[in-house]
Amino acid sequence: MFEALLFFLGLLGGGLSGLLGIGGGIVMVPLLLYVPPALGFAPLGMKMVAGMTTVQSFAGTLSGAFGHQRFKRIHWPLVAALGLPMTAASFIGSRLSVYVSEHLMLLVFAVMALAASLLMLLPKREAAHEAQLTDVRVNVPLAVAIGCVIGAAAGVIGQGGAFLYIPAMLYLLHIPTRISIGSALAVGILSSGAVLLGRLGTGQIPWQLSLILVIGVIIGAQLGSILSQRTPRTVLRRVLAIVIFATAIKIGIDVYQQANRLSELTKTQISHFSV
């Protein structure tokens, strides 16, 4: 039953990956943390979840990018300008992640998600006609800077970081919605691949559970990429904003609760020492 649950969660995460251009980790992390214990299964720790979503994010972006390439929605010069520096930064962050506590992982995740959701609340004007790849111009220095900053943070939490660089593409680089989604998946192959490479050999990836999750992800990403082409651009941005904001709030609450428990524990220890 637990393997069937992982497959279903992978299907859901993969569908969102293909639909919205995200690796799916921003949704998969809270699903893996809270759904199993809610259904009576043993809870998974944040480090195990981060390892599983490292594999899931790579599989989701790879499958989704193939789907969007069929519709000519990937701007490869943008992918190179944003993705290559992000890949290097993600690799460094992932190598350092073994020294980072679970509490800090959750805090970084919440801050990044909140920043992304705030960007998505900004209004965006787009042309009435569907933009083509030849219409897009890229600010390369800005794209490189964005890639470095987001990549470093994404490597620490084991995600490709698409939930942050899609809003950056939309509102800082001014890339059309569907091209942002398709290009984000191609960037995600590089960044999430670097995170996966950085975690190999560190003992942080439960491979058997991860592969079950990936089977659902691959199927879901193909279905999501088809649905993405048939969904209005405004709806795509609103759904992405809702997903990111809801996740930021949930993880933020958990960070606050953990901080309170740590504070109470510290007070108890000080009181015991005084006695």
Backbone bond lengths (Angstrom), bond angles and torsions (degrees), N, CA, C in turn:
res aa  C-N    CA-C-N  psi(-1)  N-CA   C-N-CA  omega(-1)  CA-C   N-CA-C  phi
1 M - - - 1.456 - - 1.528 111.61 -
2 F 1.322 116.45 -35.97 1.460 119.10 -179.75 1.524 110.74 -68.07
3 E 1.349 116.72 -38.58 1.465 119.94 177.49 1.522 110.76 -65.08
4 A 1.326 117.81 -38.27 1.461 121.30 177.48 1.524 110.86 -64.55
5 L 1.334 116.63 -38.15 1.459 120.93 177.25 1.527 110.60 -63.63
6 L 1.337 117.34 -42.85 1.463 121.03 178.81 1.522 110.93 -62.15
7 F 1.334 117.37 -40.99 1.464 120.73 178.02 1.521 111.04 -61.54
8 F 1.328 116.96 -44.86 1.457 121.19 -179.81 1.532 111.03 -63.98
9 L 1.329 116.86 -42.70 1.467 119.97 178.12 1.524 110.72 -64.63
10 G 1.330 117.14 -36.93 1.458 120.99 175.91 1.515 111.62 -64.41
11 L 1.330 116.99 -39.91 1.467 121.66 177.41 1.527 110.38 -60.87
12 L 1.324 116.31 -42.85 1.465 121.27 179.51 1.530 110.76 -66.69
13 G 1.324 116.74 -46.98 1.460 120.66 179.72 1.513 112.13 -63.72
14 G 1.331 117.43 -40.49 1.456 121.53 177.82 1.518 112.10 -65.23
15 G 1.335 117.02 -39.03 1.463 120.41 177.30 1.514 111.89 -61.15
16 L 1.323 116.79 -43.72 1.465 120.72 177.51 1.532 111.29 -66.81
17 S 1.331 116.33 -33.10 1.460 120.66 177.47 1.523 110.59 -61.69
18 G 1.313 116.71 -50.31 1.459 120.05 179.69 1.513 113.31 -68.77
19 L 1.322 117.45 -34.02 1.460 121.99 -178.28 1.514 112.33 -73.23
20 L 1.335 117.32 -44.81 1.459 121.68 -170.19 1.522 114.36 -109.85
21 G 1.342 118.19 -6.23 1.449 120.11 178.57 1.511 114.54 84.01
22 I 1.314 118.16 11.76 1.463 122.17 179.37 1.522 109.34 -99.91
23 G 1.324 115.99 156.82 1.449 119.34 177.57 1.519 112.25 -68.73
24 G 1.321 116.10 -17.47 1.454 120.93 179.39 1.513 113.72 98.30
25 G 1.337 117.07 -10.03 1.457 120.21 -176.87 1.516 113.48 -65.46
26 I 1.345 116.37 -31.70 1.465 119.15 -178.65 1.525 111.24 -64.04
27 V 1.342 116.41 -28.10 1.460 120.97 175.32 1.516 110.44 -92.56
28 M 1.331 116.06 -37.62 1.458 120.02 -174.65 1.524 112.85 -67.07
29 V 1.337 117.51 -35.47 1.465 119.92 -179.59 1.536 111.59 -58.28
30 P 1.346 119.30 -55.77 1.466 117.46 178.42 1.521 113.24 -65.04
31 L 1.341 118.22 -32.46 1.466 119.72 178.22 1.525 110.69 -63.11
32 L 1.323 116.94 -45.82 1.463 120.38 -179.15 1.525 112.27 -70.44
33 L 1.340 116.26 -29.61 1.467 119.32 179.76 1.522 112.15 -74.69
34 Y 1.350 117.16 -38.37 1.465 119.44 -167.30 1.533 114.95 -112.50
35 V 1.329 119.14 -26.70 1.464 119.84 -176.97 1.527 111.85 -71.31
36 P 1.342 120.84 -49.11 1.478 118.84 179.97 1.525 114.61 -55.07
37 P 1.351 120.23 -49.56 1.471 117.67 178.85 1.526 112.88 -66.06
38 A 1.341 117.28 -29.82 1.466 119.93 178.23 1.528 111.30 -66.07
39 L 1.353 116.74 -25.75 1.464 121.58 -179.82 1.523 112.40 -100.04
40 G 1.332 116.44 9.08 1.459 120.24 174.91 1.510 115.58 95.75
41 F 1.343 118.13 3.94 1.462 120.93 177.46 1.532 109.89 -88.61
42 A 1.321 116.06 164.04 1.460 120.51 177.79 1.530 109.57 -67.28
43 P 1.333 117.90 138.52 1.471 120.32 -179.76 1.530 111.47 -68.29
44 L 1.331 115.34 150.23 1.462 121.96 176.47 1.522 108.80 -99.83
45 G 1.324 117.72 137.67 1.457 121.44 177.97 1.522 111.40 -72.88
46 M 1.337 116.61 159.35 1.453 121.20 -177.60 1.517 111.60 -62.11
47 K 1.321 118.66 -36.66 1.459 120.34 -179.42 1.523 111.19 -67.90
48 M 1.330 117.44 -38.75 1.457 120.12 176.44 1.525 110.68 -66.52
49 V 1.326 116.43 -42.42 1.460 121.21 178.51 1.528 110.49 -62.26
50 A 1.335 117.12 -42.56 1.460 120.97 178.55 1.520 110.82 -61.39
51 G 1.337 117.15 -38.79 1.456 120.29 177.66 1.515 112.23 -65.95
52 M 1.335 117.31 -42.48 1.465 121.51 179.69 1.524 111.10 -65.64
53 T 1.331 117.23 -43.08 1.460 119.58 -177.69 1.525 111.85 -74.33
54 T 1.320 118.02 -17.59 1.461 120.50 171.89 1.532 109.82 -61.55
55 V 1.329 116.12 -46.41 1.466 121.13 178.21 1.521 110.32 -70.20
56 Q 1.331 116.79 -43.17 1.462 121.92 -178.20 1.523 112.13 -62.38
57 S 1.345 117.63 -41.16 1.457 120.97 -179.26 1.521 111.26 -64.61
58 F 1.333 116.49 -41.08 1.463 119.81 179.03 1.526 110.88 -64.05
59 A 1.332 116.87 -45.68 1.466 120.54 -179.75 1.528 111.40 -65.32
60 G 1.332 116.59 -38.99 1.470 120.27 -178.76 1.520 112.54 -66.82
61 T 1.329 116.91 -43.07 1.466 119.43 179.86 1.522 111.41 -68.88
62 L 1.323 117.41 -39.05 1.456 120.81 179.90 1.525 111.22 -63.96
63 S 1.319 116.72 -47.14 1.463 120.69 179.77 1.531 111.18 -66.48
64 G 1.344 116.89 -43.91 1.460 120.44 -179.52 1.515 113.01 -65.45
65 A 1.347 117.50 -37.66 1.467 120.69 179.69 1.522 111.22 -63.41
66 F 1.315 117.71 -40.01 1.458 120.31 176.12 1.526 110.78 -59.96
67 G 1.325 115.93 -39.20 1.458 119.64 178.78 1.524 112.89 -65.11
68 H 1.345 117.78 -44.10 1.466 121.44 -177.95 1.526 112.78 -74.83
69 Q 1.335 117.47 -27.34 1.452 119.97 178.05 1.528 111.19 -63.41
70 R 1.307 116.45 -29.76 1.465 119.58 178.24 1.527 111.48 -62.46
71 F 1.333 116.95 -27.63 1.466 121.39 -179.19 1.537 112.56 -100.10
72 K 1.353 116.99 9.50 1.476 122.74 178.86 1.531 111.10 57.04
73 R 1.319 116.63 53.39 1.466 122.65 -179.57 1.526 112.74 -112.78
74 I 1.325 118.66 11.18 1.463 120.68 -178.43 1.529 109.38 -111.08
75 H 1.349 116.45 122.00 1.467 122.86 178.67 1.525 107.31 -96.35
76 W 1.320 117.70 100.39 1.454 121.88 -170.26 1.523 114.06 -67.47
77 P 1.368 121.36 -36.75 1.474 118.94 174.40 1.532 112.78 -60.60
78 L 1.334 117.03 -37.18 1.464 120.92 175.70 1.526 110.29 -65.54
79 V 1.319 116.09 -41.37 1.463 120.61 178.79 1.522 110.76 -58.70
80 A 1.342 116.77 -42.35 1.463 120.48 -179.52 1.526 111.41 -68.11
81 A 1.348 117.42 -45.45 1.466 121.48 -176.45 1.520 111.77 -65.01
82 L 1.326 117.57 -37.56 1.467 121.56 -178.61 1.525 111.61 -90.75
83 G 1.337 115.58 -40.34 1.452 119.83 -170.13 1.514 116.06 -77.72
84 L 1.315 117.49 -37.14 1.466 118.97 -176.88 1.527 112.49 -66.11
85 P 1.349 119.64 -49.22 1.477 117.87 176.05 1.524 112.34 -65.47
86 M 1.331 117.15 -31.97 1.458 119.96 177.56 1.523 110.77 -65.73
87 T 1.329 116.36 -36.69 1.457 120.50 179.35 1.522 111.14 -61.63
88 A 1.328 116.14 -46.59 1.470 120.08 179.69 1.525 111.14 -63.03
89 A 1.341 116.36 -44.02 1.463 120.27 -179.23 1.531 111.30 -67.40
90 S 1.330 117.48 -37.01 1.464 121.37 179.13 1.518 111.01 -65.23
91 F 1.319 116.24 -39.35 1.472 120.00 -179.84 1.527 110.30 -62.68
92 I 1.335 116.28 -43.83 1.469 120.44 179.63 1.528 110.13 -63.96
93 G 1.337 116.80 -45.54 1.458 120.66 179.80 1.517 112.57 -62.21
94 S 1.339 116.74 -39.89 1.466 119.85 -178.57 1.523 111.88 -68.83
95 R 1.332 117.12 -34.35 1.461 120.06 177.90 1.529 110.98 -67.08
96 L 1.331 115.97 -31.90 1.462 120.31 -179.24 1.532 112.04 -84.83
97 S 1.345 116.63 -11.28 1.470 119.96 -173.94 1.523 113.11 -64.36
98 V 1.337 117.41 -25.42 1.456 120.31 -178.98 1.526 111.40 -64.30
99 Y 1.322 117.45 -20.40 1.466 122.08 -179.68 1.534 112.25 -95.79
100 V 1.338 117.59 2.39 1.458 121.87 -175.08 1.530 109.53 -99.85
101 S 1.328 118.12 136.26 1.462 122.34 -179.85 1.528 111.01 -73.30
102 E 1.351 116.16 158.60 1.460 121.16 178.14 1.528 110.82 -61.01
103 H 1.335 116.93 -38.01 1.461 120.28 -179.43 1.524 110.77 -62.93
104 L 1.309 117.13 -42.75 1.459 120.30 179.78 1.524 111.05 -68.47
105 M 1.337 117.35 -35.44 1.465 120.75 175.64 1.536 110.39 -57.95
106 L 1.333 115.59 -47.40 1.469 120.09 179.72 1.524 111.38 -62.94
107 L 1.321 117.15 -39.87 1.456 121.16 -179.46 1.533 110.95 -64.22
108 V 1.328 117.40 -46.02 1.465 121.02 178.12 1.524 110.61 -60.96
109 F 1.328 116.10 -42.96 1.468 121.35 178.83 1.526 110.58 -59.07
110 A 1.323 117.69 -45.88 1.461 122.02 -178.01 1.523 111.75 -65.24
111 V 1.332 117.30 -43.58 1.467 121.05 -179.05 1.525 110.92 -63.68
112 M 1.334 117.10 -43.67 1.463 120.97 179.87 1.526 111.13 -64.75
113 A 1.328 116.56 -42.72 1.460 119.92 -179.79 1.522 111.59 -66.06
114 L 1.336 117.41 -39.32 1.460 120.71 179.30 1.531 110.83 -65.26
115 A 1.337 116.87 -42.27 1.464 120.44 178.37 1.525 110.70 -61.41
116 A 1.326 116.64 -41.16 1.463 120.46 179.62 1.527 111.35 -65.60
117 S 1.326 116.88 -42.80 1.467 119.53 -178.49 1.517 111.54 -66.31
118 L 1.329 117.76 -34.52 1.466 120.49 177.23 1.525 111.02 -66.10
119 L 1.334 117.27 -39.22 1.459 120.12 175.67 1.523 111.22 -61.64
120 M 1.340 116.19 -41.04 1.463 120.31 -176.98 1.520 112.86 -68.24
121 L 1.330 118.33 -16.55 1.465 121.35 178.13 1.524 111.95 -78.45
122 L 1.330 117.30 -15.28 1.457 120.48 179.12 1.529 110.19 -71.50
123 P 1.340 118.48 139.77 1.472 120.10 178.04 1.518 111.30 -67.54
124 K 1.333 117.16 148.44 1.462 122.17 179.27 1.521 109.14 -134.70
125 R 1.314 115.66 127.12 1.462 121.16 178.77 1.529 109.36 -98.83
126 E 1.322 115.69 131.06 1.456 121.13 178.40 1.522 109.76 -128.40
127 A 1.329 115.26 156.73 1.464 120.13 178.40 1.521 110.17 -64.32
128 A 1.348 114.62 153.22 1.464 119.04 -178.96 1.528 110.93 -65.23
129 H 1.354 116.99 -35.66 1.459 120.04 179.44 1.530 110.16 -85.76
130 E 1.324 115.65 158.66 1.456 121.69 179.54 1.526 109.78 -72.74
131 A 1.332 117.17 122.64 1.463 121.41 -177.69 1.532 110.77 -68.32
132 Q 1.341 115.33 144.91 1.459 122.05 176.69 1.529 109.33 -104.94
133 L 1.325 116.42 165.70 1.462 120.69 -178.56 1.527 111.88 -59.82
134 T 1.335 117.58 -35.05 1.465 121.23 -178.65 1.527 112.28 -69.28
135 D 1.330 118.28 -15.98 1.463 121.77 -179.97 1.532 112.55 -82.92
136 V 1.325 118.47 -11.63 1.464 122.47 -170.22 1.528 111.31 -92.01
137 R 1.349 115.71 131.66 1.458 122.68 173.53 1.523 108.35 -118.30
138 V 1.337 117.12 137.19 1.463 121.73 -172.84 1.528 110.48 -114.06
139 N 1.343 117.18 131.18 1.458 123.37 171.27 1.532 106.93 -83.06
140 V 1.332 116.55 95.51 1.461 121.26 -170.96 1.534 112.90 -63.34
141 P 1.353 120.46 -48.23 1.476 118.92 -179.67 1.525 112.62 -58.52
142 L 1.334 117.08 -41.18 1.459 120.00 178.62 1.519 110.89 -65.86
143 A 1.327 117.47 -40.00 1.460 121.38 179.00 1.523 111.05 -62.51
144 V 1.328 117.14 -40.00 1.471 121.24 178.56 1.526 110.66 -64.34
145 A 1.337 116.76 -44.67 1.468 120.85 -179.91 1.524 110.92 -62.22
146 I 1.329 116.77 -44.00 1.470 121.30 178.62 1.525 110.12 -60.67
147 G 1.325 116.72 -43.30 1.459 121.08 180.00 1.516 113.26 -60.37
148 C 1.335 116.64 -41.20 1.467 120.50 -179.38 1.526 111.97 -65.64
149 V 1.333 116.74 -46.13 1.462 121.07 -176.55 1.524 111.42 -66.93
150 I 1.327 116.18 -49.55 1.465 119.98 -176.82 1.530 110.52 -69.54
151 G 1.319 117.23 -38.13 1.455 120.87 -178.22 1.519 112.86 -60.85
152 A 1.332 116.95 -42.68 1.459 120.34 -179.04 1.528 111.41 -61.98
153 A 1.337 116.33 -45.32 1.462 120.39 -179.94 1.529 111.11 -68.99
154 A 1.333 116.92 -39.16 1.462 120.99 -179.19 1.524 111.44 -64.07
155 G 1.328 117.09 -35.47 1.454 120.08 179.30 1.513 112.92 -64.25
156 V 1.323 116.88 -34.31 1.463 121.22 -179.57 1.519 111.19 -66.48
157 I 1.342 117.73 -41.55 1.468 120.13 -175.74 1.518 113.10 -92.52
158 G 1.347 117.47 -0.50 1.462 119.81 175.53 1.507 114.10 77.84
159 Q 1.339 118.45 28.28 1.451 122.54 179.99 1.524 109.92 -122.16
160 G 1.345 115.51 160.12 1.452 120.02 175.59 1.516 112.77 -73.75
161 G 1.338 117.87 -18.99 1.461 121.57 176.79 1.515 114.86 85.01
162 A 1.346 118.32 9.83 1.469 120.77 -176.51 1.521 112.59 -61.91
163 F 1.347 117.24 -29.43 1.457 119.79 -179.72 1.522 111.44 -65.22
164 L 1.344 117.99 -13.43 1.459 120.92 175.79 1.523 112.17 -107.82
165 Y 1.344 118.11 -38.49 1.457 116.52 -176.81 1.522 113.94 -82.19
166 I 1.335 119.65 -14.25 1.469 118.82 170.08 1.532 110.46 -67.73
167 P 1.355 119.62 -48.61 1.473 118.33 172.96 1.527 112.62 -58.06
168 A 1.340 117.58 -35.95 1.470 120.04 177.91 1.524 110.80 -64.73
169 M 1.324 117.29 -40.22 1.464 120.71 176.01 1.521 111.45 -62.22
170 L 1.326 115.89 -43.59 1.459 121.13 -175.76 1.520 112.19 -69.45
171 Y 1.342 117.44 -45.35 1.463 120.73 -167.43 1.523 114.41 -108.55
172 L 1.335 118.41 -19.70 1.460 120.51 177.55 1.529 111.68 -102.79
173 L 1.331 116.91 -38.95 1.467 120.98 178.88 1.524 112.71 -97.77
174 H 1.352 116.79 -10.97 1.474 122.57 175.58 1.536 112.37 60.15
175 I 1.318 115.18 48.30 1.463 121.55 177.49 1.537 108.54 -93.90
176 P 1.344 119.41 138.19 1.466 121.72 178.11 1.536 112.19 -56.23
177 T 1.313 115.35 153.74 1.468 121.21 -170.36 1.526 113.54 -57.96
178 R 1.327 118.13 -55.51 1.466 119.38 -174.54 1.531 111.61 -66.63
179 I 1.327 117.52 -35.51 1.465 120.35 177.64 1.523 110.11 -70.14
180 S 1.343 117.19 -34.34 1.466 120.23 174.79 1.523 110.81 -61.57
181 I 1.328 116.76 -44.02 1.464 121.05 -178.17 1.528 110.85 -65.53
182 G 1.349 116.55 -47.83 1.462 119.65 179.74 1.515 112.36 -64.33
183 S 1.339 116.76 -44.99 1.471 120.67 -179.36 1.522 111.24 -66.53
184 A 1.339 116.71 -34.68 1.461 120.61 179.41 1.525 111.05 -61.61
185 L 1.315 116.94 -37.06 1.461 119.42 178.40 1.526 111.21 -66.54
186 A 1.349 116.65 -38.40 1.465 119.69 177.54 1.528 110.55 -66.91
187 V 1.337 116.99 -41.14 1.468 120.46 175.22 1.527 109.64 -61.65
188 G 1.317 115.18 -39.34 1.461 119.86 -178.45 1.516 113.26 -62.37
189 I 1.340 117.68 -29.52 1.459 120.01 176.32 1.527 109.66 -60.85
190 L 1.343 115.57 -43.59 1.462 120.24 -179.13 1.529 111.43 -68.81
191 S 1.346 116.21 -52.01 1.463 119.69 -173.79 1.524 112.34 -69.10
192 S 1.337 116.99 -45.94 1.468 118.58 179.98 1.524 110.82 -70.26
193 G 1.347 116.90 -29.43 1.460 119.90 175.01 1.516 111.29 -65.14
194 A 1.340 115.95 -38.09 1.469 119.91 177.67 1.524 110.98 -66.82
195 V 1.337 116.16 -39.53 1.468 120.14 177.62 1.527 109.87 -62.78
196 L 1.336 115.58 -44.45 1.467 119.80 178.74 1.524 111.02 -61.55
197 L 1.324 116.85 -44.62 1.460 120.81 179.13 1.527 111.05 -61.76
198 G 1.338 115.67 -40.28 1.461 119.59 -179.74 1.513 113.31 -65.70
199 R 1.324 117.45 -29.62 1.463 120.75 -178.35 1.533 113.38 -88.61
200 L 1.329 117.05 -13.59 1.459 119.03 178.21 1.524 109.93 -62.10
201 G 1.315 115.69 135.40 1.458 119.91 178.46 1.510 114.42 83.70
202 T 1.342 117.37 -1.89 1.466 119.54 179.70 1.528 111.91 -97.46
203 G 1.334 117.35 -3.97 1.456 120.72 178.99 1.514 114.44 73.64
204 Q 1.347 117.90 21.64 1.458 121.13 -176.73 1.527 113.77 -101.03
205 I 1.345 118.06 -0.94 1.469 121.12 -175.30 1.532 110.08 -113.43
206 P 1.351 117.95 116.10 1.466 120.97 173.20 1.539 109.07 -82.23
207 W 1.311 117.53 96.32 1.462 122.08 -166.52 1.532 113.29 -64.59
208 Q 1.315 118.76 -40.61 1.463 120.20 -176.61 1.528 110.95 -62.20
209 L 1.324 117.45 -47.73 1.462 121.06 178.78 1.529 110.81 -67.22
210 S 1.316 117.40 -37.64 1.458 121.53 -178.34 1.523 111.45 -64.10
211 L 1.331 117.78 -40.61 1.458 120.81 -178.04 1.529 111.50 -68.24
212 I 1.331 117.06 -35.96 1.471 119.96 175.77 1.526 109.59 -62.59
213 L 1.312 115.81 -42.60 1.464 121.51 178.25 1.525 110.64 -61.53
214 V 1.327 117.21 -41.52 1.467 122.88 -175.30 1.531 111.86 -65.47
215 I 1.314 117.92 -35.41 1.473 120.18 179.27 1.527 110.30 -57.44
216 G 1.325 115.96 -45.84 1.462 119.75 176.99 1.514 112.25 -66.23
217 V 1.334 116.81 -36.81 1.476 121.69 -179.19 1.523 111.37 -61.39
218 I 1.317 117.73 -46.14 1.469 121.45 -176.56 1.520 111.00 -62.57
219 I 1.321 116.54 -44.16 1.468 120.06 178.74 1.529 110.63 -64.89
220 G 1.326 116.70 -46.27 1.456 121.01 -177.92 1.512 112.90 -64.00
221 A 1.343 118.33 -37.43 1.466 121.40 -177.87 1.519 111.75 -65.69
222 Q 1.314 117.19 -36.88 1.465 119.78 178.13 1.532 111.37 -66.51
223 L 1.316 116.03 -42.50 1.470 119.78 177.46 1.524 110.96 -65.41
224 G 1.335 117.34 -40.47 1.459 121.52 -179.42 1.511 113.21 -66.07
225 S 1.338 118.17 -36.25 1.463 120.81 -179.64 1.529 111.44 -66.35
226 I 1.316 116.80 -34.45 1.469 120.49 176.43 1.519 110.23 -69.18
227 L 1.327 116.95 -44.07 1.462 121.25 -179.96 1.525 111.12 -64.62
228 S 1.327 117.76 -32.84 1.463 121.94 -178.61 1.520 112.15 -61.59
229 Q 1.331 117.24 -35.07 1.464 120.46 -179.01 1.534 112.11 -73.18
230 R 1.319 116.88 -17.80 1.463 121.69 -176.75 1.528 112.65 -104.11
231 T 1.322 116.75 1.85 1.460 121.65 -177.77 1.519 109.93 -101.98
232 P 1.350 119.43 132.92 1.472 121.46 178.36 1.526 112.19 -55.42
233 R 1.343 116.57 145.01 1.460 121.17 -175.90 1.523 112.34 -59.74
234 T 1.321 116.86 -40.85 1.464 120.28 179.82 1.522 111.32 -62.27
235 V 1.310 116.06 -39.88 1.463 120.68 179.04 1.525 110.48 -64.95
236 L 1.328 116.96 -41.01 1.462 120.32 178.85 1.525 111.17 -59.10
237 R 1.355 116.42 -45.81 1.465 119.62 -179.30 1.518 111.51 -66.02
238 R 1.321 117.94 -39.30 1.460 120.72 -179.41 1.519 111.77 -67.51
239 V 1.316 117.22 -41.69 1.463 120.44 178.34 1.522 110.26 -63.03
240 L 1.334 116.57 -42.99 1.462 120.40 179.15 1.526 110.79 -62.67
241 A 1.337 116.87 -42.21 1.465 120.68 179.07 1.526 111.23 -62.03
242 I 1.333 116.62 -42.27 1.466 121.03 -179.48 1.529 110.84 -64.48
243 V 1.326 116.09 -44.93 1.469 120.92 -179.63 1.527 110.80 -60.69
244 I 1.335 116.30 -46.38 1.463 120.38 -178.26 1.523 111.48 -67.03
245 F 1.333 116.72 -44.48 1.462 120.55 -176.85 1.528 110.95 -65.45
246 A 1.324 117.19 -44.13 1.461 120.73 -179.75 1.527 111.12 -61.49
247 T 1.308 116.38 -40.18 1.461 120.39 178.95 1.521 111.20 -67.01
248 A 1.344 116.55 -41.56 1.464 120.67 179.28 1.523 111.27 -60.15
249 I 1.335 116.30 -43.36 1.464 120.71 -179.65 1.527 110.82 -64.30
250 K 1.336 116.53 -46.31 1.461 120.64 -177.08 1.526 111.47 -63.24
251 I 1.320 116.80 -48.02 1.457 119.91 -179.75 1.523 110.65 -67.23
252 G 1.343 116.91 -36.66 1.466 120.32 178.03 1.515 111.89 -61.14
253 I 1.327 116.71 -40.73 1.467 121.03 177.09 1.527 110.71 -61.91
254 D 1.345 116.06 -41.47 1.456 119.85 -179.53 1.532 111.68 -66.13
255 V 1.335 115.91 -38.98 1.464 119.25 177.34 1.524 110.39 -62.54
256 Y 1.346 116.17 -42.20 1.469 121.44 179.00 1.523 110.74 -62.58
257 Q 1.332 117.13 -43.13 1.460 120.95 179.76 1.526 111.16 -65.60
258 Q 1.338 116.34 -40.19 1.461 119.06 177.63 1.524 111.53 -64.13
259 A 1.331 116.33 -39.71 1.461 120.51 179.37 1.525 110.52 -63.56
260 N 1.340 116.69 -39.52 1.465 120.34 178.20 1.524 111.60 -65.21
261 R 1.340 116.14 -42.18 1.467 119.34 178.84 1.522 110.98 -63.77
262 L 1.336 115.64 -40.12 1.466 119.78 178.70 1.522 110.55 -65.13
263 S 1.335 117.19 -38.65 1.457 121.31 178.74 1.519 110.96 -65.07
264 E 1.328 116.93 -43.40 1.464 120.86 179.23 1.526 111.16 -64.15
265 L 1.356 115.77 -39.56 1.452 119.97 179.12 1.531 110.86 -64.37
266 T 1.331 115.52 -40.94 1.467 120.15 179.17 1.526 110.85 -63.31
267 K 1.348 116.01 -43.44 1.464 119.94 178.96 1.523 111.26 -62.27
268 T 1.334 116.65 -39.69 1.459 120.90 -179.89 1.532 110.45 -64.14
269 Q 1.332 115.46 -43.66 1.461 120.01 -179.95 1.526 111.45 -64.53
270 I 1.337 116.53 -40.96 1.475 119.88 178.44 1.525 110.41 -64.20
271 S 1.352 115.73 -42.80 1.452 120.21 179.43 1.522 111.18 -62.52
272 H 1.336 116.94 -43.02 1.463 122.15 179.51 1.531 110.28 -63.36
273 F 1.333 116.19 -41.91 1.461 120.31 -179.71 1.549 110.84 -64.60
274 S 1.352 115.76 -38.33 1.457 119.74 -179.74 1.514 111.62 -65.64
275 V 1.344 115.50 -39.30 1.459 119.39 178.84 1.528 110.84 -66.36
